[in-house]
Amino acid sequence: MHIDTRMEVASRIAREAGAILRDFFRTMESYELKGRANIVSEADKAAEDFLVQEIRRLFPQDGVIAEETEEQDWGQSGFVWVVDPLDGTTNFVHSHPHFAVSIGLLKDKEPIMGVVYAPVYDEMFCGVRDKGAYCNGVLMSVSKAALLRSSLIASGFPYAREEQILAPILERVQRILLNAHGFRRAGSAALDLCYVAAGRLDAYWEEDVRAWDMAAGLVLVEEAGGRCSSIEGGVCDIFQGKIVASNSKIHEELISVLFR
């Protein structure tokens, strides 16, 4: 089947998985924090089961890499779906609406399509390699900020809280606070990348992020005119866990401030 067919399917199932999450999200208020963790597990599993089942039903030769099951099936067609049913779990468990379904598609291990759906905001971000990136059908474009000092930068933090892990990351955050216009940590890598693509953020970096969190967003940033790279400025490998994404204009300055 053609890539357009896969995009149609990805958009549909992302929206349907988002509806599953939204139903669980509405029940969160009646749960104490400990019980909410159970709800999140149920929501994650229900959304992922739906997504994987639909992909396997419609594209049985395609591979699937999914977060919750830690499944890595590379399939036989060359196409591999990279699925995060709930990106922004900590937000979800605290009844914070900033979370999303993320579906990326690889062809011969390279990201070629991305769909990210934020169910509470009802925003659908989607894009295909060489065909542009859109939010709710409107073409997206990265920001025009040319200097770091006029830029809004986002990042994410690892779950590991050991001092030796956090210390260098917090030092880099301090550098951004001293050199950029502003800093944000919103809790969803997929949406951070979408916001770079939409020009709501000028750049985003993270040093402990998974393939399913960035496979979709990377395509969206690049199709909106931005740049994604490793923290050294080379090609971004989604399986290496580190990414710098920007409007491209501030990319080198950002890397210089963060890592050099």
CORTAWO-V42403 format. One record per backbone hydrogen bond with DSSP energy under -0.5 kcal/mol. CO is the residue of the C=O (numbers start at 1). NH is the residue of the N-H. If there is no record, write none. Layout:
# CORTAWO-V42403
CO | NH
CO | NH
This chain:
# CORTAWO-V42403
2 | 5
2 | 6
3 | 7
4 | 8
5 | 9
6 | 10
7 | 11
8 | 12
9 | 13
10 | 14
11 | 15
12 | 16
13 | 17
14 | 18
15 | 19
16 | 20
17 | 21
18 | 22
19 | 23
20 | 24
21 | 25
22 | 26
23 | 27
24 | 27
25 | 28
27 | 30
28 | 31
32 | 36
33 | 37
34 | 38
35 | 39
36 | 40
37 | 41
38 | 42
39 | 43
40 | 44
41 | 45
42 | 46
43 | 47
44 | 48
45 | 49
46 | 50
47 | 51
48 | 52
49 | 53
50 | 54
51 | 55
52 | 56
53 | 57
54 | 58
55 | 59
59 | 62
61 | 76
61 | 77
63 | 81
64 | 73
65 | 83
66 | 70
66 | 71
67 | 70
71 | 66
72 | 74
73 | 64
78 | 108
78 | 109
79 | 63
80 | 106
81 | 65
81 | 83
82 | 104
83 | 67
84 | 102
86 | 88
87 | 100
88 | 92
89 | 93
90 | 94
91 | 94
91 | 96
92 | 95
97 | 99
100 | 87
101 | 117
102 | 84
103 | 115
104 | 82
105 | 112
105 | 113
106 | 80
107 | 110
110 | 107
112 | 129
113 | 105
114 | 127
115 | 103
116 | 125
117 | 101
117 | 119
118 | 122
118 | 123
123 | 118
123 | 125
124 | 136
125 | 116
126 | 134
127 | 114
128 | 131
132 | 128
133 | 140
134 | 126
135 | 138
138 | 135
147 | 150
148 | 151
148 | 181
151 | 153
151 | 181
151 | 182
152 | 202
152 | 203
153 | 184
154 | 205
162 | 165
162 | 166
163 | 167
165 | 169
166 | 170
167 | 171
168 | 172
169 | 173
170 | 174
171 | 175
172 | 176
173 | 177
174 | 178
175 | 179
176 | 180
182 | 153
184 | 155
188 | 192
189 | 193
190 | 194
191 | 195
192 | 196
193 | 197
194 | 198
195 | 200
195 | 201
196 | 199
202 | 247
203 | 154
204 | 245
205 | 156
206 | 243
210 | 213
210 | 214
211 | 214
211 | 215
214 | 218
215 | 219
216 | 220
217 | 221
218 | 222
219 | 223
220 | 224
221 | 226
222 | 225
224 | 142
227 | 246
229 | 244
230 | 233
234 | 230
235 | 237
236 | 238
237 | 240
241 | 209
243 | 206
244 | 229
245 | 204
246 | 227
248 | 251
250 | 254
251 | 255
252 | 256
253 | 257
254 | 258
255 | 259
255 | 260
256 | 260
